[in-house]
């Protein structure tokens, strides 16, 4: 069976024969055969795509399961660290030397806590570049308003049902 590219090339050849005015009997059978081959090829592609889409859904479910498991394990570690910190703090210990590990309570680097951002002087705010409101422009164009620098474009895509 021909590849989808060979079938497409064959359609182009038939189109050139039509444009050259060749007798209809010459290309009619080839055209019918090509349509049948293309239909079969597209059906095959669609079946493979459905199988791959099914695999993708299974992988997404597995990703979610593994992500949930990872988050659960991270939470357990966080709770264990908090319990260890609380135990050392309650006894006043800053450093404990174990057989395999050393446990130390130390100060973290200073961090900034925003109490009320309305009181912060404007010089500390970052200016944001203007962002184009694409939705508003599209609405205006659809309503017949001409706007320089933009145009509506519409492409095509394949739908499989």
TIRO-2110 file (N, C-alpha, C; in Angstrom, 1 decimal):
// TIRO-2110
0.9, -1.2, 0.0, N, 1, A
0.0, 0.0, 0.0, CA, 1, A
0.9, 1.2, 0.0, C, 1, A
0.5, 2.2, -0.7, N, 2, A
1.2, 3.5, -0.8, CA, 2, A
1.2, 4.3, 0.5, C, 2, A
2.3, 5.1, 0.7, N, 3, A
2.3, 5.9, 1.9, CA, 3, A
1.3, 7.1, 1.6, C, 3, A
1.0, 7.8, 2.7, N, 4, A
0.1, 8.9, 2.6, CA, 4, A
0.7, 10.0, 1.7, C, 4, A
2.1, 10.1, 1.7, N, 5, A
2.7, 11.1, 0.9, CA, 5, A
2.7, 10.7, -0.6, C, 5, A
2.8, 9.4, -0.9, N, 6, A
2.7, 8.9, -2.3, CA, 6, A
1.3, 9.2, -2.8, C, 6, A
0.3, 8.9, -1.9, N, 7, A
-1.1, 9.1, -2.3, CA, 7, A
-1.4, 10.6, -2.6, C, 7, A
-0.8, 11.5, -1.8, N, 8, A
-1.0, 12.9, -2.0, CA, 8, A
-0.3, 13.4, -3.3, C, 8, A
0.9, 12.8, -3.6, N, 9, A
1.6, 13.1, -4.9, CA, 9, A
0.8, 12.6, -6.1, C, 9, A
0.2, 11.4, -5.9, N, 10, A
-0.7, 10.9, -7.0, CA, 10, A
-1.9, 11.8, -7.3, C, 10, A
-2.5, 12.3, -6.2, N, 11, A
-3.6, 13.3, -6.4, CA, 11, A
-3.1, 14.5, -7.2, C, 11, A
-1.9, 15.0, -6.9, N, 12, A
-1.3, 16.1, -7.6, CA, 12, A
-1.1, 15.8, -9.1, C, 12, A
-0.6, 14.6, -9.4, N, 13, A
-0.4, 14.2, -10.7, CA, 13, A
-1.8, 14.1, -11.5, C, 13, A
-2.8, 13.6, -10.9, N, 14, A
-4.1, 13.5, -11.5, CA, 14, A
-4.6, 14.9, -11.7, C, 14, A
-4.4, 15.8, -10.8, N, 15, A
-4.9, 17.2, -10.9, CA, 15, A
-4.2, 17.8, -12.1, C, 15, A
-2.9, 17.6, -12.3, N, 16, A
-2.2, 18.2, -13.5, CA, 16, A
-2.7, 17.6, -14.8, C, 16, A
-3.1, 16.3, -14.8, N, 17, A
-3.7, 15.7, -16.0, CA, 17, A
-5.0, 16.3, -16.3, C, 17, A
-5.8, 16.6, -15.3, N, 18, A
-7.1, 17.3, -15.5, CA, 18, A
-6.9, 18.7, -16.0, C, 18, A
-5.9, 19.4, -15.5, N, 19, A
-5.6, 20.8, -16.0, CA, 19, A
-5.1, 20.8, -17.4, C, 19, A
-4.4, 19.7, -17.8, N, 20, A
-3.9, 19.6, -19.2, CA, 20, A
-5.0, 19.2, -20.2, C, 20, A
-6.2, 18.8, -19.7, N, 21, A
-7.3, 18.5, -20.5, CA, 21, A
-7.3, 17.0, -21.0, C, 21, A
-6.6, 16.1, -20.3, N, 22, A
-6.6, 14.7, -20.7, CA, 22, A
-8.0, 14.1, -20.6, C, 22, A
-8.3, 13.2, -21.4, N, 23, A
-9.6, 12.5, -21.4, CA, 23, A
-10.0, 12.0, -20.0, C, 23, A
-11.2, 12.2, -19.7, N, 24, A
-11.7, 11.9, -18.3, CA, 24, A
-11.5, 10.4, -18.0, C, 24, A
-11.7, 9.5, -19.0, N, 25, A
-11.5, 8.1, -18.8, CA, 25, A
-10.1, 7.7, -18.3, C, 25, A
-9.1, 8.5, -18.7, N, 26, A
-7.7, 8.2, -18.3, CA, 26, A
-7.5, 8.3, -16.8, C, 26, A
-8.1, 9.4, -16.2, N, 27, A
-7.8, 9.6, -14.8, CA, 27, A
-8.9, 9.2, -13.9, C, 27, A
-10.1, 8.9, -14.4, N, 28, A
-11.2, 8.7, -13.5, CA, 28, A
-11.0, 7.4, -12.6, C, 28, A
-10.5, 6.4, -13.2, N, 29, A
-10.2, 5.2, -12.4, CA, 29, A
-9.1, 5.4, -11.4, C, 29, A
-8.0, 6.1, -11.8, N, 30, A
-6.9, 6.4, -10.9, CA, 30, A
-7.4, 7.3, -9.7, C, 30, A
-8.3, 8.2, -10.0, N, 31, A
-8.9, 9.1, -9.0, CA, 31, A
-9.7, 8.3, -8.0, C, 31, A
-10.5, 7.4, -8.5, N, 32, A
-11.3, 6.5, -7.6, CA, 32, A
-10.4, 5.6, -6.7, C, 32, A
-9.4, 5.1, -7.3, N, 33, A
-8.4, 4.2, -6.6, CA, 33, A
-7.7, 5.0, -5.5, C, 33, A
-7.2, 6.2, -5.9, N, 34, A
-6.5, 7.1, -4.9, CA, 34, A
-7.4, 7.4, -3.7, C, 34, A
-8.7, 7.7, -4.0, N, 35, A
-9.6, 8.1, -2.9, CA, 35, A
-9.8, 6.9, -2.0, C, 35, A
-9.9, 5.7, -2.5, N, 36, A
-10.0, 4.5, -1.7, CA, 36, A
-8.8, 4.3, -0.9, C, 36, A
-7.6, 4.4, -1.5, N, 37, A
-6.3, 4.3, -0.8, CA, 37, A
-6.2, 5.3, 0.3, C, 37, A
-6.5, 6.5, 0.0, N, 38, A
-6.4, 7.6, 1.0, CA, 38, A
-7.4, 7.4, 2.2, C, 38, A
-8.6, 6.9, 1.9, N, 39, A
-9.6, 6.6, 2.9, CA, 39, A
-9.0, 5.5, 3.8, C, 39, A
-8.5, 4.5, 3.3, N, 40, A
-7.9, 3.4, 4.1, CA, 40, A
-6.7, 3.9, 4.9, C, 40, A
-5.9, 4.7, 4.3, N, 41, A
-4.7, 5.2, 5.0, CA, 41, A
-5.1, 6.1, 6.2, C, 41, A
-6.1, 7.0, 5.9, N, 42, A
-6.6, 7.8, 7.0, CA, 42, A
-7.2, 7.0, 8.1, C, 42, A
-8.0, 6.0, 7.8, N, 43, A
-8.6, 5.1, 8.8, CA, 43, A
-7.5, 4.5, 9.6, C, 43, A
-6.4, 4.0, 9.0, N, 44, A
-5.3, 3.4, 9.7, CA, 44, A
-4.7, 4.4, 10.7, C, 44, A
-4.4, 5.6, 10.2, N, 45, A
-3.8, 6.7, 11.0, CA, 45, A
-4.7, 7.0, 12.2, C, 45, A
-6.0, 7.1, 11.9, N, 46, A
-7.0, 7.4, 13.0, CA, 46, A
-7.0, 6.3, 14.1, C, 46, A
-6.9, 5.0, 13.7, N, 47, A
-6.8, 3.9, 14.7, CA, 47, A
-5.6, 4.0, 15.5, C, 47, A
-4.4, 4.3, 14.9, N, 48, A
-3.2, 4.4, 15.6, CA, 48, A
-3.3, 5.6, 16.6, C, 48, A
-3.8, 6.7, 16.1, N, 49, A
-4.0, 7.9, 17.0, CA, 49, A
-4.9, 7.6, 18.2, C, 49, A
-6.0, 6.9, 18.0, N, 50, A
-6.8, 6.5, 19.1, CA, 50, A
-6.1, 5.7, 20.1, C, 50, A
-5.3, 4.7, 19.7, N, 51, A
-4.5, 3.9, 20.6, CA, 51, A
-3.5, 4.7, 21.4, C, 51, A
-2.8, 5.6, 20.7, N, 52, A
-1.8, 6.5, 21.3, CA, 52, A
-2.5, 7.4, 22.3, C, 52, A
-3.6, 8.0, 21.9, N, 53, A
-4.4, 8.9, 22.8, CA, 53, A
-4.8, 8.1, 24.1, C, 53, A
-5.1, 6.8, 24.0, N, 54, A
-5.5, 6.0, 25.1, CA, 54, A
-4.3, 5.8, 26.0, C, 54, A
-3.1, 5.6, 25.4, N, 55, A
-1.9, 5.5, 26.2, CA, 55, A
-1.5, 6.8, 26.9, C, 55, A
-1.8, 7.9, 26.2, N, 56, A
-1.5, 9.2, 26.8, CA, 56, A
-2.4, 9.4, 28.1, C, 56, A
-3.6, 9.0, 28.0, N, 57, A
-4.5, 9.1, 29.2, CA, 57, A
-4.0, 8.3, 30.3, C, 57, A
-3.6, 7.1, 30.0, N, 58, A
-3.0, 6.2, 31.0, CA, 58, A
-1.8, 6.8, 31.7, C, 58, A
-0.9, 7.4, 30.8, N, 59, A
0.3, 8.0, 31.4, CA, 59, A
-0.1, 9.2, 32.2, C, 59, A
-1.1, 10.0, 31.8, N, 60, A
-1.5, 11.2, 32.6, CA, 60, A
-2.0, 10.7, 34.0, C, 60, A
-2.7, 9.6, 34.0, N, 61, A
-3.2, 9.1, 35.3, CA, 61, A
-2.1, 8.6, 36.2, C, 61, A
-1.1, 8.0, 35.5, N, 62, A
0.1, 7.5, 36.3, CA, 62, A
0.9, 8.7, 36.8, C, 62, A
1.0, 9.7, 36.0, N, 63, A
1.7, 10.9, 36.4, CA, 63, A
1.1, 11.5, 37.7, C, 63, A
-0.3, 11.6, 37.6, N, 64, A
-1.0, 12.2, 38.8, CA, 64, A
-0.8, 11.3, 40.0, C, 64, A
-0.9, 10.0, 39.8, N, 65, A
-0.7, 9.1, 40.9, CA, 65, A
0.7, 9.2, 41.6, C, 65, A
1.7, 9.3, 40.7, N, 66, A
3.1, 9.5, 41.2, CA, 66, A
3.3, 10.8, 41.8, C, 66, A
2.7, 11.9, 41.2, N, 67, A
2.8, 13.2, 41.8, CA, 67, A
2.1, 13.3, 43.2, C, 67, A
1.0, 12.6, 43.3, N, 68, A
0.3, 12.6, 44.6, CA, 68, A
1.1, 11.8, 45.7, C, 68, A
1.8, 10.8, 45.2, N, 69, A
2.6, 10.0, 46.1, CA, 69, A
3.8, 10.8, 46.5, C, 69, A
4.5, 11.5, 45.6, N, 70, A
5.6, 12.3, 45.9, CA, 70, A
5.2, 13.4, 46.9, C, 70, A
4.1, 14.1, 46.7, N, 71, A
3.7, 15.1, 47.6, CA, 71, A
3.4, 14.6, 49.0, C, 71, A
2.8, 13.4, 49.1, N, 72, A
2.6, 12.8, 50.4, CA, 72, A
3.9, 12.5, 51.1, C, 72, A
4.9, 12.0, 50.3, N, 73, A
6.2, 11.7, 50.9, CA, 73, A
6.9, 13.0, 51.4, C, 73, A
6.8, 14.0, 50.6, N, 74, A
7.4, 15.3, 50.9, CA, 74, A
6.7, 15.9, 52.2, C, 74, A
5.4, 15.7, 52.3, N, 75, A
4.7, 16.2, 53.5, CA, 75, A
5.2, 15.4, 54.8, C, 75, A
5.4, 14.1, 54.6, N, 76, A
5.9, 13.3, 55.7, CA, 76, A
7.3, 13.8, 56.2, C, 76, A
8.1, 14.0, 55.2, N, 77, A
9.5, 14.5, 55.6, CA, 77, A
9.4, 15.9, 56.3, C, 77, A
8.5, 16.8, 55.8, N, 78, A
8.4, 18.1, 56.4, CA, 78, A
7.9, 17.9, 57.8, C, 78, A
6.9, 17.1, 58.1, N, 79, A
6.4, 16.8, 59.4, CA, 79, A
7.5, 16.3, 60.3, C, 79, A
8.3, 15.3, 59.8, N, 80, A
9.3, 14.7, 60.6, CA, 80, A
10.4, 15.8, 61.0, C, 80, A
10.7, 16.7, 60.0, N, 81, A
11.7, 17.8, 60.3, CA, 81, A
11.1, 18.7, 61.4, C, 81, A
9.9, 19.0, 61.2, N, 82, A
9.2, 19.9, 62.2, CA, 82, A
9.2, 19.3, 63.6, C, 82, A
9.0, 18.0, 63.7, N, 83, A
9.0, 17.3, 65.0, CA, 83, A
10.4, 17.3, 65.6, C, 83, A
11.4, 17.1, 64.7, N, 84, A
12.8, 17.0, 65.2, CA, 84, A
13.2, 18.4, 65.7, C, 84, A
12.8, 19.5, 64.9, N, 85, A
13.1, 20.8, 65.3, CA, 85, A
12.4, 21.2, 66.7, C, 85, A
11.1, 20.8, 66.8, N, 86, A
10.4, 21.1, 68.0, CA, 86, A
11.0, 20.4, 69.2, C, 86, A
11.5, 19.1, 69.0, N, 87, A
12.1, 18.4, 70.1, CA, 87, A
13.4, 19.0, 70.5, C, 87, A
14.2, 19.4, 69.6, N, 88, A
15.5, 20.1, 69.9, CA, 88, A
15.2, 21.4, 70.6, C, 88, A
14.3, 22.2, 70.1, N, 89, A
14.0, 23.5, 70.6, CA, 89, A
13.5, 23.4, 72.0, C, 89, A
12.6, 22.4, 72.3, N, 90, A
12.0, 22.3, 73.6, CA, 90, A
13.1, 21.9, 74.7, C, 90, A
14.1, 21.2, 74.2, N, 91, A
15.2, 20.9, 75.2, CA, 91, A
16.3, 21.9, 75.2, C, 91, A
16.2, 22.9, 74.3, N, 92, A
17.2, 23.9, 74.3, CA, 92, A
18.5, 23.5, 73.6, C, 92, A
18.5, 22.4, 73.0, N, 93, A
19.7, 21.9, 72.3, CA, 93, A
19.8, 22.6, 70.9, C, 93, A
21.0, 23.1, 70.6, N, 94, A
21.3, 23.8, 69.3, CA, 94, A
22.1, 22.8, 68.4, C, 94, A
22.8, 21.8, 69.0, N, 95, A
23.5, 20.9, 68.2, CA, 95, A
23.6, 19.5, 68.9, C, 95, A
23.3, 18.5, 68.1, N, 96, A
23.3, 17.1, 68.7, CA, 96, A
24.1, 16.3, 67.7, C, 96, A
25.2, 15.7, 68.2, N, 97, A
26.1, 14.8, 67.4, CA, 97, A
25.6, 13.4, 67.5, C, 97, A
25.1, 12.8, 66.4, N, 98, A
24.7, 11.4, 66.4, CA, 98, A
25.8, 10.5, 65.9, C, 98, A
25.6, 9.2, 65.7, N, 99, A
26.6, 8.3, 65.2, CA, 99, A
26.8, 8.6, 63.7, C, 99, A
25.7, 8.8, 63.0, N, 100, A
25.8, 9.0, 61.5, CA, 100, A
25.5, 10.4, 61.1, C, 100, A
24.7, 11.2, 61.9, N, 101, A
24.3, 12.5, 61.5, CA, 101, A
24.6, 13.5, 62.6, C, 101, A
24.7, 14.7, 62.2, N, 102, A
24.8, 15.9, 63.2, CA, 102, A
23.6, 16.7, 62.9, C, 102, A
22.9, 17.1, 64.0, N, 103, A
21.7, 17.9, 63.9, CA, 103, A
21.9, 19.2, 64.5, C, 103, A
21.7, 20.3, 63.7, N, 104, A
22.0, 21.7, 64.2, CA, 104, A
20.8, 22.6, 63.9, C, 104, A
20.5, 23.4, 64.9, N, 105, A
19.5, 24.5, 64.6, CA, 105, A
20.2, 25.7, 64.3, C, 105, A
19.9, 26.3, 63.2, N, 106, A
20.6, 27.6, 62.8, CA, 106, A
19.7, 28.6, 62.2, C, 106, A
20.1, 29.8, 62.2, N, 107, A
19.2, 30.9, 61.7, CA, 107, A
19.2, 30.8, 60.2, C, 107, A
18.0, 31.0, 59.6, N, 108, A
17.9, 31.1, 58.1, CA, 108, A
18.3, 32.5, 57.7, C, 108, A
18.6, 32.7, 56.4, N, 109, A
18.9, 34.0, 55.9, CA, 109, A
17.7, 34.9, 56.1, C, 109, A
17.9, 36.2, 56.3, N, 110, A
16.7, 37.1, 56.4, CA, 110, A
15.8, 37.1, 55.2, C, 110, A
14.5, 37.2, 55.4, N, 111, A
13.6, 37.3, 54.3, CA, 111, A
12.7, 38.5, 54.5, C, 111, A
12.1, 38.9, 53.5, N, 112, A
11.2, 40.1, 53.5, CA, 112, A
9.8, 39.7, 53.7, C, 112, A
9.1, 40.3, 54.7, N, 113, A
7.7, 40.0, 55.0, CA, 113, A
6.9, 41.3, 54.7, C, 113, A
6.0, 41.2, 53.7, N, 114, A
5.2, 42.4, 53.4, CA, 114, A
4.0, 42.5, 54.4, C, 114, A
3.9, 43.5, 55.1, N, 115, A
2.9, 43.7, 56.1, CA, 115, A
1.7, 44.4, 55.5, C, 115, A
2.0, 45.5, 54.8, N, 116, A
0.9, 46.3, 54.2, CA, 116, A
1.5, 46.9, 52.9, C, 116, A
1.2, 46.4, 51.8, N, 117, A
1.9, 46.9, 50.5, CA, 117, A
1.4, 48.2, 50.1, C, 117, A
0.3, 48.7, 50.7, N, 118, A
-0.2, 50.0, 50.4, CA, 118, A
0.7, 51.1, 51.0, C, 118, A
1.4, 50.8, 52.0, N, 119, A
2.3, 51.8, 52.6, CA, 119, A
3.7, 51.8, 52.0, C, 119, A
4.0, 50.9, 51.1, N, 120, A
5.3, 50.9, 50.5, CA, 120, A
5.4, 52.0, 49.4, C, 120, A
6.5, 52.8, 49.4, N, 121, A
6.6, 53.8, 48.4, CA, 121, A
6.7, 53.2, 47.0, C, 121, A
6.1, 54.0, 46.1, N, 122, A
6.0, 53.6, 44.7, CA, 122, A
7.3, 53.3, 44.0, C, 122, A
8.4, 53.9, 44.5, N, 123, A
9.7, 53.6, 43.8, CA, 123, A
10.1, 52.2, 44.0, C, 123, A
9.5, 51.4, 44.8, N, 124, A
9.9, 50.0, 45.0, CA, 124, A
9.0, 49.0, 44.2, C, 124, A
8.1, 49.6, 43.4, N, 125, A
7.2, 48.8, 42.6, CA, 125, A
7.9, 48.6, 41.2, C, 125, A
7.7, 47.5, 40.6, N, 126, A
8.2, 47.2, 39.3, CA, 126, A
7.2, 47.6, 38.2, C, 126, A
7.6, 48.4, 37.3, N, 127, A
6.6, 48.8, 36.2, CA, 127, A
6.5, 47.6, 35.2, C, 127, A
5.3, 47.4, 34.9, N, 128, A
5.0, 46.3, 33.9, CA, 128, A
4.7, 46.9, 32.5, C, 128, A
5.3, 46.3, 31.5, N, 129, A
5.1, 46.7, 30.1, CA, 129, A
3.7, 46.5, 29.8, C, 129, A
3.2, 47.4, 28.9, N, 130, A
1.8, 47.2, 28.4, CA, 130, A
1.6, 45.9, 27.7, C, 130, A
0.4, 45.3, 27.9, N, 131, A
0.1, 44.0, 27.3, CA, 131, A
-1.1, 44.2, 26.4, C, 131, A
-1.0, 43.7, 25.2, N, 132, A
-2.1, 43.8, 24.2, CA, 132, A
-3.3, 43.0, 24.6, C, 132, A
-4.5, 43.6, 24.6, N, 133, A
-5.7, 42.9, 24.9, CA, 133, A
-6.3, 42.3, 23.6, C, 133, A
-5.9, 41.1, 23.3, N, 134, A
-6.2, 40.5, 22.0, CA, 134, A
-7.7, 40.3, 21.9, C, 134, A
-8.4, 39.9, 23.0, N, 135, A
-9.8, 39.7, 23.0, CA, 135, A
-10.6, 40.9, 22.6, C, 135, A
-10.2, 42.1, 23.2, N, 136, A
-10.9, 43.3, 22.8, CA, 136, A
-10.7, 43.7, 21.4, C, 136, A
-9.4, 43.5, 20.9, N, 137, A
-9.1, 43.8, 19.5, CA, 137, A
-10.0, 43.0, 18.6, C, 137, A
-10.1, 41.7, 18.9, N, 138, A
-10.8, 40.7, 18.0, CA, 138, A
-12.3, 41.1, 18.0, C, 138, A
-12.8, 41.5, 19.1, N, 139, A
-14.2, 41.9, 19.1, CA, 139, A
-14.5, 43.2, 18.3, C, 139, A
-13.5, 44.1, 18.4, N, 140, A
-13.7, 45.3, 17.6, CA, 140, A
-13.6, 45.0, 16.1, C, 140, A
-12.6, 44.1, 15.7, N, 141, A
-12.5, 43.8, 14.3, CA, 141, A
-13.8, 43.1, 13.8, C, 141, A
-14.3, 42.2, 14.6, N, 142, A
-15.5, 41.5, 14.2, CA, 142, A
-16.7, 42.4, 14.0, C, 142, A
-16.7, 43.6, 14.8, N, 143, A
-17.7, 44.6, 14.7, CA, 143, A
-17.5, 45.6, 13.6, C, 143, A
-16.5, 45.3, 12.8, N, 144, A
-16.2, 46.2, 11.6, CA, 144, A
-15.3, 47.4, 11.9, C, 144, A
-14.7, 47.5, 13.0, N, 145, A
-13.8, 48.6, 13.3, CA, 145, A
-12.4, 48.2, 12.8, C, 145, A
-11.8, 49.2, 12.0, N, 146, A
-10.5, 48.9, 11.5, CA, 146, A
-9.4, 49.4, 12.5, C, 146, A
-8.5, 48.5, 12.7, N, 147, A
-7.4, 48.8, 13.7, CA, 147, A
-6.1, 48.5, 12.9, C, 147, A
-5.2, 49.6, 12.9, N, 148, A
-3.9, 49.4, 12.2, CA, 148, A
-3.0, 48.4, 12.9, C, 148, A
-2.3, 47.7, 12.1, N, 149, A
-1.3, 46.7, 12.7, CA, 149, A
-1.9, 45.4, 13.0, C, 149, A
-3.1, 45.1, 12.8, N, 150, A
-3.7, 43.8, 13.1, CA, 150, A
-4.6, 43.3, 11.9, C, 150, A
-4.8, 42.1, 11.8, N, 151, A
-5.8, 41.5, 10.9, CA, 151, A
-6.2, 40.2, 11.5, C, 151, A
-7.4, 39.7, 11.0, N, 152, A
-7.9, 38.5, 11.5, CA, 152, A
-7.4, 37.4, 10.5, C, 152, A
-6.9, 36.3, 11.1, N, 153, A
-6.4, 35.2, 10.2, CA, 153, A
-7.2, 33.9, 10.7, C, 153, A
-7.4, 33.0, 9.8, N, 154, A
-8.1, 31.8, 10.2, CA, 154, A
-7.5, 30.7, 9.4, C, 154, A
-7.0, 29.7, 10.2, N, 155, A
-6.4, 28.5, 9.6, CA, 155, A
-7.3, 27.4, 9.5, C, 155, A
-6.8, 26.2, 9.2, N, 156, A
-7.6, 25.0, 9.2, CA, 156, A
-6.9, 24.0, 10.1, C, 156, A
-7.7, 23.0, 10.5, N, 157, A
-7.2, 21.9, 11.2, CA, 157, A
-8.1, 20.7, 10.9, C, 157, A
-7.5, 19.5, 11.2, N, 158, A
-8.2, 18.3, 10.9, CA, 158, A
-9.1, 17.9, 12.1, C, 158, A
-10.3, 17.5, 11.8, N, 159, A
-11.2, 17.0, 12.9, CA, 159, A
-11.5, 15.5, 12.6, C, 159, A
-11.4, 14.7, 13.6, N, 160, A
-11.7, 13.3, 13.4, CA, 160, A
-12.8, 12.9, 14.3, C, 160, A
-13.9, 12.4, 13.8, N, 161, A
-15.1, 12.0, 14.6, CA, 161, A
-15.3, 10.5, 14.6, C, 161, A
END
